[in-house]
Amino acid sequence: MNTMVSFACRLFTTMVMLCMFLTSSAFAQDVKFTSSDKKIEQAFDWAKSMALHYKGHPADPVGPWYESALPPRDAFCMRDVSHQSIGAEILGLQRENHNMLTLFARNISVSKNWCSYWEMNKSGKPAPEDYRNDREFWYNLPANFDVLYASWRLYLWAGDKYYINDPAFVHFQEKTVKDYIDAWVLAADSMLNRPAHPNAPVPFNESDAFHRCRGLPSYSEGVPNLKTGADLVAALYRGLLTYSAIQASKGKQVEALKYAAKAEKYRQQLEADWWDAKENLYFTYYSNDHHFGRDEGETFLLWFDALKDSTRIKQTLGHLSSKTWNVENTSYLPLIFYNNGSWQKARDYILYLSDKNTERREYPEVSFGVVEGVVQGLMGITPDARSLSVGTIYKTTDNSNATISNLPLLGTLINVTHQNTQQSSLTNAGKRQLKWKAMFYGNYKHVFVNEKQTPVKQFTDTSGKRISFVEVVVKPGQQVKVSVK
């Protein structure tokens, strides 16, 4: 009897979750962005159409998925999914995120030294382009920490505790922050003296990519003789800090403090060992012949939010914007530049990535990156499931207006309008109450909620900009307008 009841409960829960996914997807695929800045509006429309074009076929054996690898492969890889996941959530691809991240979490194994499958295809198999067997495969070591970070960001965005509480994800978290680090010799004090191939197949064949690249210590794949990448150090920092945040959300403060301290060791190493004082830039790799060098990789220092020195952040942004990168790297830049105060440059990247003349703009990361760049970057929309709240702040260099409608987050749907930089409105179009933190750049003395003067609060962001804000509860079906003077 107990077994039958348990099965019935699980079945009911599954049906409820499926209905929630289907309902959210139906609404969210109608997500709409309009703006008086018509170039940005057109860029979003192109990106939305292109991204939804990559949605997998419902009958594919792997289950719900979207393209997040080289398009001819009909596949998705850990790095690309981690980057595309919030853009996908915005566009209603909740079931796809749920399925793909679960597959990555479930497929770590001791036989692969706690790696997962770097890339899977629509048949539900590890992609043969990257996998031969558990001893011979391609794998980039930042991937586990990227997936860990992505699952946390999806929890914050959607409010779905599955991403932090499901046994498959808990197992993935624990193995990643412990056994995986041990297996690949990734302790903070080992990063510059770790062996090049700590888990190489025996006999080792240097000319076989599935031997040589079984545990690449970077996302930069074109650097030979690589011991450690700065992006791996940044990924370790963010992964351990994410695990700390997960533990804190569960009330496990001792564990949270322990892993926050572990994370900080990587950040300190990044600042002490990887900064090139001569060039005022970060090195991005360390070779097996004990030399620092510079190639790709700076993007991930900012993606993983591993830099705290505002002067060094500015130097890094300046170097990134001074060069032309491949579209994979460039697709990260709209959100990165919006988040770091370079709004005009962020806009430029959105227009560049969506331009029909940009080479390889069809690569899947591009369109998903543009969607996230507009919603989280330009519109400044940041949900936080821990407090059932959403923050907004308009990051524009002119007096343009912009609206996002039918945006799914925290189990509800919202519409947000920014009227220049001094007035915003939020409509709760769903069925779940949330708290709105309406923020505005500037040192304002007065804030009005639905034209009623309300006490204003203020803080200074990491770039030194003053922000005025108010927090207000928005009930289902309610619209609230906030302005500052």
Backbone torsions as a table, in degrees:
resi	resn	phi	psi	omega
1	MET	NA	-45.5	179.2
2	ASN	-61.0	-38.9	178.4
3	THR	-62.8	-42.6	179.6
4	MET	-64.4	-41.9	179.3
5	VAL	-64.0	-43.9	-179.9
6	SER	-61.3	-43.9	179.5
7	PHE	-62.9	-43.0	-179.9
8	ALA	-61.9	-40.2	178.8
9	CYS	-64.0	-43.7	179.9
10	ARG	-64.3	-40.5	179.6
11	LEU	-63.9	-43.7	178.6
12	PHE	-61.7	-45.2	179.7
13	THR	-60.0	-42.9	179.5
14	THR	-62.0	-42.6	-180.0
15	MET	-64.8	-40.7	179.1
16	VAL	-63.4	-45.3	179.7
17	MET	-62.1	-40.4	179.8
18	LEU	-63.9	-43.8	178.0
19	CYS	-61.5	-40.3	179.4
20	MET	-62.3	-44.4	179.2
21	PHE	-61.8	-46.8	-177.1
22	LEU	-64.2	-42.4	179.5
23	THR	-64.4	-46.8	179.9
24	SER	-61.3	-42.5	-178.1
25	SER	-64.9	-40.7	-179.2
26	ALA	-61.2	-42.6	178.2
27	PHE	-71.2	-45.9	-168.9
28	ALA	-69.4	-27.2	178.3
29	GLN	-69.5	-10.3	173.5
30	ASP	-95.3	8.9	178.3
31	VAL	-54.0	134.6	-173.3
32	LYS	-135.0	137.2	177.0
33	PHE	-120.2	129.0	175.0
34	THR	-129.2	150.5	-178.4
35	SER	-158.0	152.6	171.2
36	SER	-71.3	-16.1	171.5
37	ASP	-86.4	89.0	-170.7
38	LYS	-66.1	-26.3	178.1
39	LYS	-66.8	-40.6	177.9
40	ILE	-70.0	-38.9	176.8
41	GLU	-59.4	-45.2	178.8
42	GLN	-64.6	-37.7	178.1
43	ALA	-62.7	-42.5	178.7
44	PHE	-64.7	-44.3	-179.5
45	ASP	-59.9	-43.6	177.2
46	TRP	-61.7	-46.9	-176.7
47	ALA	-63.3	-42.4	178.7
48	LYS	-60.4	-47.3	-179.6
49	SER	-63.0	-45.0	-178.9
50	MET	-65.3	-44.4	-178.0
51	ALA	-63.6	-44.7	179.9
52	LEU	-67.7	-23.2	174.9
53	HIS	-61.8	-26.4	-176.8
54	TYR	-89.3	4.5	176.1
55	LYS	-65.8	133.8	-178.0
56	GLY	-71.0	165.5	179.0
57	HIS	-76.3	137.3	-177.4
58	PRO	-57.0	-26.5	-176.6
59	ALA	-88.4	-0.4	-179.1
60	ASP	-62.9	135.9	-175.9
61	PRO	-56.7	-29.2	-177.3
62	VAL	-68.8	-18.7	-173.5
63	GLY	96.4	-168.7	-178.2
64	PRO	-60.0	132.5	-179.2
65	TRP	-159.2	165.7	170.3
66	TYR	-137.5	153.0	-177.9
67	GLU	-61.8	127.7	177.4
68	SER	-152.4	56.0	177.4
69	ALA	-167.9	-171.2	175.7
70	LEU	-59.5	121.3	-171.3
71	PRO	-51.7	-35.3	-179.1
72	PRO	-63.8	-13.9	-175.1
73	ARG	-85.4	-15.3	-174.5
74	ASP	52.1	56.8	-170.6
75	ALA	-146.8	174.6	176.7
76	PHE	-142.0	135.4	-178.8
77	CYS	-115.5	161.5	-170.3
78	MET	-62.4	-43.1	-178.4
79	ARG	-65.3	-48.2	-175.7
80	ASP	-65.8	-43.0	178.2
81	VAL	-61.8	-42.2	179.5
82	SER	-59.5	-37.1	-179.6
83	HIS	-77.8	-36.9	-173.2
84	GLN	-85.8	-10.4	-166.8
85	SER	-62.7	-39.6	-179.5
86	ILE	-72.3	-40.2	173.7
87	GLY	-58.1	-39.6	178.2
88	ALA	-65.7	-41.4	178.8
89	GLU	-61.1	-41.2	178.5
90	ILE	-60.4	-36.4	-175.2
91	LEU	-91.3	7.9	174.9
92	GLY	89.9	14.5	-178.4
93	LEU	-94.9	47.5	-178.2
94	GLN	-64.9	-43.6	-178.9
95	ARG	-63.4	-36.3	179.9
96	GLU	-66.5	-47.2	176.8
97	ASN	-57.3	-47.7	-178.2
98	HIS	-55.3	-48.3	-176.0
99	ASN	-70.0	-48.3	-174.3
100	MET	-67.5	-44.5	179.7
101	LEU	-67.1	-34.5	175.4
102	THR	-62.9	-41.7	178.6
103	LEU	-62.1	-42.2	177.1
104	PHE	-63.1	-43.0	-178.8
105	ALA	-65.1	-42.1	-175.2
106	ARG	-72.5	-23.1	-171.2
107	ASN	-97.2	12.3	168.7
108	ILE	-72.4	149.2	-178.2
109	SER	-157.0	153.6	178.5
110	VAL	-64.9	-31.3	179.9
111	SER	-67.0	-19.5	175.2
112	LYS	-106.1	18.3	-177.7
113	ASN	56.0	41.4	177.3
114	TRP	65.5	22.1	165.0
115	CYS	-82.5	161.5	170.3
116	SER	-101.8	-157.3	168.9
117	TYR	-90.9	121.2	-179.4
118	TRP	-57.9	-36.8	-176.7
119	GLU	-145.8	135.2	176.2
120	MET	-122.8	155.3	-177.9
121	ASN	-113.8	178.8	-173.5
122	LYS	-67.2	-12.8	176.5
123	SER	-84.2	-2.7	179.9
124	GLY	82.1	18.7	-178.4
125	LYS	-114.8	156.0	169.9
126	PRO	-61.4	133.9	-175.6
127	ALA	-62.4	126.8	-178.2
128	PRO	-63.8	-19.8	176.5
129	GLU	-64.7	-20.1	-176.0
130	ASP	-126.4	0.6	-172.7
131	TYR	-147.0	131.0	174.5
132	ARG	-111.6	-48.7	176.4
133	ASN	-162.7	-178.3	-174.9
134	ASP	-68.6	-13.1	176.8
135	ARG	-98.7	-19.3	-174.0
136	GLU	-131.2	103.0	-178.8
137	PHE	-162.8	165.1	176.4
138	TRP	-93.1	137.2	178.6
139	TYR	-158.8	131.6	176.2
140	ASN	-99.6	120.5	-170.9
141	LEU	-62.9	-26.3	175.6
142	PRO	-63.9	-12.9	-168.4
143	ALA	-60.9	-44.5	-178.5
144	ASN	-58.7	-41.0	-178.3
145	PHE	-72.7	-31.2	177.1
146	ASP	-66.7	-44.2	178.4
147	VAL	-65.4	-39.7	176.5
148	LEU	-59.8	-45.2	178.8
149	TYR	-65.0	-42.1	-179.4
150	ALA	-64.2	-41.7	-179.6
151	SER	-65.1	-35.1	176.1
152	TRP	-67.2	-44.8	179.7
153	ARG	-64.1	-34.5	176.5
154	LEU	-68.0	-37.6	174.6
155	TYR	-62.0	-47.0	179.7
156	LEU	-60.2	-38.2	-176.7
157	TRP	-74.8	-50.6	-170.4
158	ALA	-94.4	-21.7	-176.4
159	GLY	78.4	15.3	-178.4
160	ASP	-91.3	105.6	-176.7
161	LYS	-68.9	-9.6	175.8
162	TYR	-51.3	-38.8	-174.9
163	TYR	-69.0	-16.4	178.7
164	ILE	-119.4	-14.8	-174.8
165	ASN	-112.3	-22.3	-178.4
166	ASP	-59.7	139.0	-177.3
167	PRO	-53.3	-35.7	179.3
168	ALA	-65.1	-39.7	179.7
169	PHE	-74.6	-37.7	177.5
170	VAL	-62.5	-42.6	177.2
171	HIS	-62.0	-45.1	178.7
172	PHE	-60.8	-44.9	179.4
173	GLN	-59.2	-51.0	-174.7
174	GLU	-65.1	-42.5	179.5
175	LYS	-68.2	-34.6	-178.4
176	THR	-68.0	-45.1	-174.3
177	VAL	-83.4	-5.8	-179.8
178	LYS	-124.0	-80.1	-173.0
179	ASP	-61.9	-40.2	-179.6
180	TYR	-62.9	-44.9	178.6
181	ILE	-62.4	-41.6	178.7
182	ASP	-67.1	-45.3	-175.8
183	ALA	-62.4	-34.0	-175.5
184	TRP	-104.6	13.1	175.5
185	VAL	53.4	61.7	-175.3
186	LEU	-116.2	19.2	174.7
187	ALA	-61.4	150.8	-174.0
188	ALA	-56.0	-36.7	-178.2
189	ASP	-86.8	6.9	179.4
190	SER	-112.2	-3.3	-169.4
191	MET	-63.6	-30.0	-177.0
192	LEU	-99.5	-0.9	178.2
193	ASN	-133.7	13.7	178.6
194	ARG	-67.6	153.0	176.1
195	PRO	-67.5	153.8	-177.1
196	ALA	-68.1	-37.1	-175.8
197	HIS	-135.7	74.5	-172.4
198	PRO	-66.4	-19.8	-179.0
199	ASN	-130.0	41.9	-176.1
200	ALA	-70.8	145.1	174.0
201	PRO	-61.7	152.0	177.9
202	VAL	-120.8	124.4	-0.6
203	PRO	-72.8	150.6	-176.3
204	PHE	-89.6	130.6	179.7
205	ASN	-116.3	102.0	-176.5
206	GLU	-57.8	-30.2	-177.3
207	SER	-82.8	-7.5	179.4
208	ASP	-93.5	115.2	-177.3
209	ALA	-60.2	-28.9	-180.0
210	PHE	-77.3	-9.6	170.3
211	HIS	-96.3	-51.5	-174.9
212	ARG	-65.3	-33.6	-174.4
213	CYS	-108.8	20.9	174.4
214	ARG	-82.3	79.9	-177.6
215	GLY	109.5	50.2	175.6
216	LEU	-64.8	126.2	-176.2
217	PRO	-83.3	37.8	-178.6
218	SER	-173.6	163.6	167.6
219	TYR	-86.2	-11.4	176.9
220	SER	-79.8	110.8	-171.0
221	GLU	-97.4	-3.3	-176.3
222	GLY	-103.5	7.3	-178.7
223	VAL	-96.9	114.8	179.1
224	PRO	-77.0	160.6	171.6
225	ASN	59.3	42.5	-172.2
226	LEU	-93.3	129.9	175.3
227	LYS	-98.5	-46.2	-177.3
228	THR	-152.4	141.8	173.3
229	GLY	-106.7	146.3	177.0
230	ALA	-61.4	-31.2	178.8
231	ASP	-65.7	-31.3	176.1
232	LEU	-68.3	-40.1	176.9
233	VAL	-61.6	-44.0	178.9
234	ALA	-65.1	-38.6	179.2
235	ALA	-65.6	-40.6	176.5
236	LEU	-61.7	-44.1	177.4
237	TYR	-57.4	-51.3	-176.4
238	ARG	-68.7	-37.9	179.9
239	GLY	-63.4	-44.7	179.8
240	LEU	-70.6	-35.2	176.9
241	LEU	-68.6	-35.1	175.6
242	THR	-64.4	-44.7	178.0
243	TYR	-61.3	-38.2	175.5
244	SER	-59.7	-43.9	-179.8
245	ALA	-65.1	-38.4	177.9
246	ILE	-62.8	-44.3	179.1
247	GLN	-63.7	-41.4	178.6
248	ALA	-61.8	-38.9	-179.7
249	SER	-65.8	-19.6	179.0
250	LYS	-99.9	7.5	178.6
251	GLY	79.9	12.5	-179.1
252	LYS	-95.3	76.0	-171.3
253	GLN	-68.6	-35.6	179.6
254	VAL	-62.9	-47.1	177.7
255	GLU	-64.4	-38.6	179.5
256	ALA	-60.4	-46.9	179.6
257	LEU	-65.8	-37.4	179.6
258	LYS	-60.7	-46.4	-176.2
259	TYR	-80.8	-25.4	172.2
260	ALA	-64.8	-39.4	177.8
261	ALA	-66.5	-40.1	176.6
262	LYS	-62.2	-42.9	179.9
263	ALA	-61.6	-42.6	-176.6
264	GLU	-61.2	-29.3	178.2
265	LYS	-62.8	-37.2	178.4
266	TYR	-70.1	-40.6	179.4
267	ARG	-64.4	-41.7	178.3
268	GLN	-64.0	-38.3	177.8
269	GLN	-64.7	-38.7	178.8
270	LEU	-59.7	-42.9	-178.9
271	GLU	-74.2	-35.3	-175.6
272	ALA	-81.5	-40.2	-171.7
273	ASP	-102.2	-24.1	-169.9
274	TRP	-104.4	-7.2	179.8
275	TRP	-83.7	127.0	178.3
276	ASP	-95.1	99.3	-175.8
277	ALA	-65.6	-25.3	-179.5
278	LYS	-70.7	-44.3	-177.9
279	GLU	-96.3	-7.1	-176.0
280	ASN	55.4	45.5	178.4
281	LEU	-146.2	162.3	174.4
282	TYR	-84.5	140.1	164.4
283	PHE	-68.7	155.6	-179.1
284	THR	-117.9	-9.9	174.8
285	TYR	-151.3	159.7	175.9
286	TYR	-128.0	127.5	-172.1
287	SER	-92.4	166.3	178.9
288	ASN	-70.4	-14.1	173.7
289	ASP	-98.3	20.8	169.0
290	HIS	68.6	43.7	176.1
291	HIS	-128.7	137.1	171.2
292	PHE	-81.5	149.7	176.8
293	GLY	-149.4	179.5	-175.8
294	ARG	-135.3	128.1	175.7
295	ASP	-146.4	-135.8	171.5
296	GLU	-73.2	168.3	174.1
297	GLY	131.8	-26.2	-179.4
298	GLU	-59.9	-34.0	-179.9
299	THR	-51.3	-42.5	-174.1
300	PHE	-77.2	-20.9	173.3
301	LEU	-61.1	-35.8	179.6
302	LEU	-87.5	-35.3	177.8
303	TRP	-59.5	-42.4	179.2
304	PHE	-86.5	6.4	176.0
305	ASP	50.4	48.9	-176.0
306	ALA	-95.5	-4.4	-177.2
307	LEU	-105.1	135.0	-178.6
308	LYS	-120.1	-18.7	-179.2
309	ASP	-79.6	113.3	-173.8
310	SER	-61.4	-34.2	179.2
311	THR	-67.1	-42.1	179.5
312	ARG	-70.8	-34.6	174.7
313	ILE	-61.3	-45.3	179.8
314	LYS	-61.4	-42.5	177.8
315	GLN	-62.7	-41.5	-179.5
316	THR	-66.2	-43.0	176.9
317	LEU	-61.7	-41.6	179.5
318	GLY	-62.9	-40.1	178.6
319	HIS	-68.4	-42.1	178.1
320	LEU	-59.4	-42.8	-176.4
321	SER	-77.5	-9.6	-178.6
322	SER	-87.5	-7.6	-175.7
323	LYS	-127.9	161.6	173.5
324	THR	-99.4	122.3	-179.0
325	TRP	-106.7	167.5	174.2
326	ASN	-65.0	163.2	-173.5
327	VAL	-67.2	-26.8	177.7
328	GLU	-59.7	-50.9	178.7
329	ASN	-65.3	-43.0	-175.9
330	THR	-64.5	-29.1	-178.1
331	SER	-65.2	-18.3	176.4
332	TYR	-82.2	-19.2	-166.1
333	LEU	-73.2	-33.6	177.3
334	PRO	-54.7	-50.7	-179.4
335	LEU	-66.6	-41.5	-179.7
336	ILE	-60.0	-45.8	-178.0
337	PHE	-72.0	-36.7	173.9
338	TYR	-61.3	-43.9	-176.8
339	ASN	-68.6	-18.8	-177.2
340	ASN	-113.0	21.1	169.5
341	GLY	84.4	1.4	179.1
342	SER	-98.7	73.1	-170.0
343	TRP	-70.1	-40.4	-179.5
344	GLN	-64.4	-40.8	178.8
345	LYS	-67.1	-36.7	176.4
346	ALA	-60.9	-44.3	177.0
347	ARG	-60.7	-43.0	179.0
348	ASP	-58.0	-41.0	-179.6
349	TYR	-67.5	-37.4	176.7
350	ILE	-60.8	-44.7	-179.5
351	LEU	-68.2	-36.3	178.5
352	TYR	-66.2	-46.5	-177.2
353	LEU	-65.7	-31.0	-178.2
354	SER	-91.0	-5.7	-177.9
355	ASP	-69.6	133.8	-176.9
356	LYS	-63.9	-17.5	-179.7
357	ASN	-91.1	-4.8	179.7
358	THR	-75.5	124.8	-177.2
359	GLU	-63.4	131.3	176.4
360	ARG	64.0	30.4	178.1
361	ARG	-66.9	-13.9	179.0
362	GLU	-77.2	-8.4	178.1
363	TYR	-58.8	132.3	-169.7
364	PRO	-54.3	-37.8	-178.2
365	GLU	-58.2	-28.1	-174.4
366	VAL	-64.0	-54.3	-175.6
367	SER	-66.4	-40.8	177.9
368	PHE	-65.0	-37.0	178.2
369	GLY	-65.9	-36.5	177.5
370	VAL	-66.7	-43.5	179.0
371	VAL	-58.3	-49.0	-180.0
372	GLU	-66.8	-36.0	178.8
373	GLY	-60.9	-37.7	179.0
374	VAL	-73.3	-47.3	-171.5
375	VAL	-76.9	-52.7	-179.8
376	GLN	-83.0	-30.7	-177.6
377	GLY	-81.9	-76.6	-177.3
378	LEU	-59.0	-50.6	-177.3
379	MET	-78.2	-16.4	176.0
380	GLY	63.4	36.1	-176.6
381	ILE	-92.0	117.6	-175.9
382	THR	-134.8	99.2	177.7
383	PRO	-77.6	156.6	176.4
384	ASP	-143.6	104.7	-175.5
385	ALA	-63.8	-24.7	-177.3
386	ARG	-62.6	-31.0	-179.1
387	SER	-118.2	9.0	-175.2
388	LEU	47.1	50.4	-176.4
389	SER	-130.8	159.2	175.2
390	VAL	-136.2	132.2	175.7
391	GLY	-101.2	148.2	174.7
392	THR	-137.0	143.4	173.4
393	ILE	-158.7	129.0	-173.7
394	TYR	-85.7	125.6	-176.3
395	LYS	-113.2	78.4	-177.9
396	THR	-128.6	152.9	-179.9
397	THR	-97.6	-0.9	-179.7
398	ASP	-131.9	-166.5	-179.0
399	ASN	-100.3	32.3	-179.1
400	SER	-70.3	160.9	175.0
401	ASN	-112.1	152.6	179.8
402	ALA	-154.0	146.7	179.7
403	THR	-137.4	134.9	169.3
404	ILE	-116.5	131.0	-175.8
405	SER	-121.5	150.6	178.0
406	ASN	57.0	44.7	180.0
407	LEU	-90.2	120.3	-178.3
408	PRO	-85.6	128.6	172.9
409	LEU	-163.8	151.5	175.7
410	LEU	50.5	34.8	177.5
411	GLY	73.7	14.6	177.3
412	THR	-139.5	-175.5	176.5
413	LEU	-126.1	138.3	179.8
414	ILE	-130.3	156.1	168.4
415	ASN	-118.4	132.2	179.6
416	VAL	-126.3	131.1	175.4
417	THR	-124.7	132.0	171.8
418	HIS	-109.9	118.4	173.7
419	GLN	-97.6	102.0	-169.0
420	ASN	48.4	-146.6	-174.3
421	THR	-105.3	10.6	-174.7
422	GLN	-123.4	2.2	177.7
423	GLN	-147.9	133.3	177.4
424	SER	-136.2	153.8	173.8
425	SER	-136.3	148.5	177.6
426	LEU	-133.2	128.9	175.0
427	THR	-111.5	127.3	175.9
428	ASN	-90.3	99.4	-175.4
429	ALA	-91.3	3.6	-179.0
430	GLY	-105.6	-151.2	-174.0
431	LYS	-122.6	17.4	-178.1
432	ARG	-127.7	129.0	178.6
433	GLN	-68.2	145.3	175.0
434	LEU	-144.7	165.5	177.2
435	LYS	-101.9	132.8	-179.5
436	TRP	-108.5	125.2	173.1
437	LYS	-103.4	96.9	-178.0
438	ALA	-87.1	115.7	-174.3
439	MET	-116.5	150.3	-179.6
440	PHE	-142.7	135.1	175.7
441	TYR	-71.2	129.1	177.9
442	GLY	131.7	160.0	-179.0
443	ASN	-97.7	74.9	-176.1
444	TYR	-86.4	147.5	-178.6
445	LYS	-95.4	-21.5	-175.6
446	HIS	-133.0	140.0	173.5
447	VAL	-131.4	140.6	-176.6
448	PHE	-123.0	126.8	176.8
449	VAL	-107.4	113.6	-172.7
450	ASN	49.4	45.2	176.2
451	GLU	70.9	5.6	176.7
452	LYS	-100.4	124.5	-178.1
453	GLN	-63.8	134.3	-175.6
454	THR	-133.5	147.0	179.0
455	PRO	-57.9	134.6	-178.9
456	VAL	-95.5	143.4	175.1
457	LYS	-114.1	158.7	-177.0
458	GLN	-144.6	154.8	170.6
459	PHE	-156.1	168.7	178.0
460	THR	-111.7	129.1	-178.3
461	ASP	-79.3	179.8	-174.1
462	THR	-66.9	-19.2	178.4
463	SER	-94.6	4.5	176.9
464	GLY	89.7	7.5	-179.6
465	LYS	-87.4	137.9	179.7
466	ARG	-81.0	135.1	-179.1
467	ILE	-126.9	129.8	174.1
468	SER	-102.0	142.1	-176.2
469	PHE	-154.8	165.8	173.5
470	VAL	-142.8	149.9	177.0
471	GLU	-115.4	132.7	-176.0
472	VAL	-145.2	142.0	176.7
473	VAL	-80.5	132.7	178.1
474	VAL	-117.8	114.7	-177.2
475	LYS	-82.5	161.1	176.7
476	PRO	-54.4	133.0	179.8
477	GLY	81.8	-2.1	-176.0
478	GLN	-96.1	145.2	171.4
479	GLN	-115.0	135.2	178.1
480	VAL	-125.9	134.6	177.0
481	LYS	-113.3	137.1	178.8
482	VAL	-129.6	134.1	176.5
483	SER	-136.5	159.3	179.6
484	VAL	-128.0	153.0	177.6
485	LYS	-140.1	NA	NA
